[in-house]
Amino acid sequence: MDEFTFFNPVRLFCGTGAFAGLGEHAAEHGSRALLVTGRGSARKTGLLDRAVALLEGAGLHVTVFDRVPPNPTATVVDAGAAVVRDGGCEVIVAVGGGSAMDAAKAIAVCAGHSAPVLDFLRAEDKRLPTDATLPIICATTTSGTSSELTRFAVVTVEDLTQKSAIASDFIYPRVAIVDPELTVTCPPGVTANVGIDVLAHAIEGFFSTAASPVTDACAERAMSLVAQHLPKAVADGGDLDARAGMSLANVFAGFELSNCGATVLHGLEHPISAHYPEVAHGAGLATLMVAYAERYWDRDPYRFGRIAKALGRWVAGAPLEHSAEFAADAIRALLARVGLDIGLEDIGVERDMLETIADDTLSYMRGALDKTPVELSRDDLIELLEASYSRS
């Protein structure tokens, strides 16, 4: 057996009703909490009021920070850190999707170190988080980003038009709450987008140079759960069984992502949504997945065959390698079922931006490329983007 490591220190509470423990878990880490959430959804659904009640019921003083936009920015993170310092907050609680959780994790770093977030994002002289990072509790309202289980916080730097990440073991949440009931109000479009993010995490980790037998098992389980449950969750948001299946897929993908990181798909998508912040992250990923499988299935037929099987498209009774060429079709069929069989053109990316996106990937997403088992040149990245431009 080849040597490998696996690490994830997050205490996970997963299951229907798990959210009820929010206050109890937060109270173990402080008496003054900053509650981080998005700009409207949690308030409209009543979840924000419920979260405040749970925290206050456990004896915490709560300050609400509900300014987080999709693709949280450095400006918002620094503003949140200032609120923490002014209010003497001791624990950061995120209730929301990936943007709220990423913002909360970055706020915990900045507040704990009394430093702007750019100190932890810039390419040169990058500052590394320490144990001064404030404790983080995450309750996810989507089944997609797995931020509640990872060591990453993605932040958009407006001045640089750059979407980069803080990566550190010190920003693993102390507690993750994955309660499928919280995802029931997630709209169909958001459900589809975040679900495809789960699929991308699973596929990318499956090919990562950091993959192991443990992460492979998580990846295949996540892929099969997405294939089984995502179309149902999109079609009927109240289908709690489908929501639970996607919550579990998100957990498996999160354990994988926390150990493997992302590869070329995220490497290309981060610059896309940095230049086009209105583009949903999952939609950006959806534009790239089919072309990637079409071009590289023959580089690793066995693994692409396993993807095809996990997504329900394989040659029964034949070696898995015989199914590898069907992986792209299987991915495309799943995307079509959730309304995301789209190209870059469909999400508003101009063709003359493709070279810029490739250059940005090479500039600040090199870590993702380094974990991609296929060595990709600038020309390769541009070719992949061109192949992903239109579905017609």
N, C-alpha and C positions, 0 to 999 in steps of 0.2 A: 504494500500500500504506500502511495506517495504521502509525504508529510503535508499537513495542512493545519491551519488554525481557524477558529471560529470564535467570535466574541460579540456579545450583545448584553449589556448590563441593565436594560430597561425592565422594570417590573410591570408586566402586562396584565391588565384586567380586561378580559374579552368575553362578551356575551350580552344578551338582552337584559337590560336593567343595570348594567355595570356603571352607568353614569351617576347613579345614586350615591356612589362612594366618593364623588369628586371632593367634597368638603373634607371628609375624613383624611383622604390622601394628602391634600394640600396642607392641612393643619400639622402634619408630621414635619413640615419643612419651614414653617414660619407662621407669624400671626398677622402679617400684612401682605396682601396679594395684589398684584397687578393682573387683571383679567383682560387678555388680549383677544380680540375677535375682529371680524370684518366690518364693513360699513353699513350693514343693514339686514342681512339675512337672519342672523341669530336673534336680533331684536324683533323682526317681523314674525318669526315663528314662535316667539316666547321662550326660546332656549336661553337667551341672555338672562332674562329675569329668573329663570329656573337655576342657572349656574350661580348667580349672585345669591339666591336664597340658600343654596346648598353650602356655599362658602361661608356666608354669614351665620348659618345655622351651626357650623362647626367652630364658630368663635373668631373668624377672621374678619379683619377690616379690608374692604374691597374697593379698589380703584379701577374703574372701567376704562380701557383704551380701545375704542372701537373705530380706529381710523385706518385700518389696514386695507389697502387696495389689492386686487389681483396683481401678482408679481410685485411683492413689497419692495419699496425703495429705500435707499440709504437714508433719505430725509425722514421718512416715517420711522425707521428704526432708531435714529438718533433722537427724534422727538419722544418716542416711547421710553428710551433710556433716561431722558431728562425727567419724565413723569415719575419713574421709579426712584430716582435720586431725591426728587423734591418730596415724595410721599413716604420715603423710608421703607419701600416695599422689600420684602425678604424672599418672596417666592413668585415666580412668573407662571401664570396659568393660561394656557391657550385653549379656546373652544372654537373650533372652526375647521376649515380645510387646510391645505398645504400652505397657503399664503399666511394665514394667521399663525400657524405653528412655526413656520420658518422665521417670521417676524419676531415671535416670542423668544425663540432660541437666540436670535441675533441680539435682541434687547437684553437678554440675560447676560450675554457676553459683555456688551458695551457698558451696561450699568455696573456690573461687577468689577470692571477694570477702569471705570471712569475714563473711557476713551471712545472716540468716534468709530463707527463701523468701518470706515475706510482704512483704518489702521490694520484691520484683519482681512481686508480684501485686496489691497494693492499688490501688484506683482513683485515689487522690490521692497525689501525690508518689511515683509509681512509680519505682523505681530501674531503670536500664537496664544490662543486662550489657555488659561490655567484654572486651577480649582477655585479661583475667585469668581468664576462664573456662577450666577445665582441658580438655585434649583428650579427645574422646569417640570411642569405637569401638563400633559397634552391629552385633550379629548377630541378625537377626530369626528367631524360631521360628514366626511366623504370617504369613499373607498377608492383611494387613488395614490396619494403621494407617499404614503408610509413615513412621513416626516416624524410621526410620533415614535418611530422605532430606529431612527438613524442618527448618524453623527454629522449631518449636513444641514446647513441653513443657507438657502439660496436668496440672494439679495440683488436687486437691480440698482446699478450706479448710473443715475440719470446723465451726469455730465460726460461720462465715457460711453454711453449707450452700451452698457456691458451688464450681463447677468451672470454673476459669479457666485461662489459659495465659500462660506467658512466651513472647514472640515476639522473636527476635533472630537476626541472621546469625551471631552468635558461638556459637550453640548448634547450628549445623549439625555433625553428626558429621564427624570427619576421614575416617573409613572406614566404609562400610556393607557388610556381608556378607549377601547374599541367596542362601542355599543351600536349594533345595527339599527336600533330604533332611532338613533340620531340622524341616520342617513335617509330616512323615509321621505323627508320633505325636500331632498335634493332633486332639482328639476331634471327632466330627461336629458337635456343637452349636457349639463354638468356631469350627470351620472355617466354618460357615454365618454366624455373627455377624460375624467379621472380614471375610469375603468381601463381605458387604453393606456394610460400611464402605468397602471399595474402590469399590463401585458408587456409594455416596453421594458420595465424593470426586470421582469422575469426573463425575457429574451436576451437582454443585454448582459445580465448577470450570468446567464447560461453559457455565454461565449467569453466572458471576462477571463483575462489571464490570471485573475485571483480566484477563480471558481474552485470549488471543492465538492466532494461527494455530498456534503451536507447542504451546500447552497444549490447544487444540482437538484436534489430532492425537493427543496423549497420551490425552485423555479418550475419544475414540471407540475407540481401540485397547484401552484398559482395559475399557470397557463390553463390547466384543465378546468379549474374553478371559474376562470373568466369566461371560457368558451361555454360552460354550462349555465352560468348565472347572469352574465352581463346583459345579453339581449332581453332576458326576462325583467331585470331591474329597470332597464330603459323603457320597456313597454308598459310596465305597471310598477310605479314607484312604491306602492303599498304592499307589494309582494315581499313579506318579511323573510321568507325562506331564501329568495333571491338576494335580498339585501344582506342576510347573514352569510351566504356563500361568497359574496363579494368582499365582505368584511374579512373573512378568513383568507381569501386570496390576497388581500392587501397585507395581512400579517405575514404570510409566507414570503411575499415579495419584499416586505420590509426587512425581514431577517437576512434575505439574500443581498439586498441593496446595501445594508449596513456593513457587510463584509466584502462585497465585490465592487461596489461603486458602479458608475455608469460607463458606457462605452460610446461608440460613434453616434448613435441616435440622439442621445442627450447632448453630446458634443456639438452637434449641428443645431439642435433645437434651441439651446440657450441663446445663441446669437439671433436666431429667428425672432423669438419673443422679446429679446432686448430691443431690436429695431422695430418690432411691431407689438407693443405691449398689450394691445387689445386682443391678440391671438391667444386662445387658450392653449396651455402647454400640451395637453393631450392631443388637440387638433394638429399642432405642429409636429408632434411625434407621428401621428397617423399618416401624414403626407410622406414620410420617409420609409416606413416599415416595409412596404411591398417591394420597392425598388432595391432595398438592401438585400432582402431575401432572394430576389430574382438574380442579383449579381453575384452573390457569394455562397449560394447553397452548395455548390460543388467544391468549395474549400473545406467543408466539414460535413459531408453527407450524413454521417451518423447522427450528429446533433440536430441538423435540420430535419432529419427524418423523425427524431423524437418530438420536435416541435409540431410537425405535421400530425403526428399521432395524438399529441396532447390536445390539438385543436380539432380532432375528429376527422382527419383526412389522411389516410394511409392505406397501403396495400396489405390487406390481411394475409397472414401466412408467409409473407416475404420478409427478408432482412430489412431493417429500418432504413438502411441506406437507399433502398428502392423508392422510398417515399419522400426523399429529400426535396426533389424538384417540385413537390406539391405544397411545400411550406408556404410559398408566396401566395398561392391560390387560397390556402386555408386562412391566412392572415387577411387577405382581401375580402373573403366571404364574411368573416367576422366583422370587419370594419363596415361592410355594406349593411349588415343587419342592425348596426347601431348608428347609421347615418354618417359615417366618417370615412367612406371610401373617396377621399378627396386628394387634391394635389396642392402644391404651394400656391399656384395661381388662384385656387378657390379661397384661400385665406388672405389674399391680398398682397402677397409677396411679388414685387416687380422682378422680372427676369434679370434686369441689370444690377440687382442686389446680390446675385448668387456668389459672385467672386468675393464680395465684401463679407458675406456670411462664412465662406470657406476660410478667408484670412482671419476672421475673428476666432473661428474654431482653433486654428493653428496657434493663435496668439494667446488665448487665455483658457482654452478647454483642452490643453495638451494632455492633462491627466487622463481624461476620458479616452483620448486617442491611444495613449500608451497602454491602456487596458484592453484595447481592441486587438484580437489575435491577428488580424490582417493589417499589414503596414499600408497606410493610406497616405498618398501624396496630395499636394494641393490639387493637381489635376484629377485625382480619384474623387476627392470631395466634391469638386465642381461637377464631375460627371454624375455622381450620385444625386446631387441637387437638381441637375438638369433632368434626370430620369424621373425625379419626383415632382416635376413642375406641373404637369398636366395629366389628368386621367383620361382624356379623350383620345 
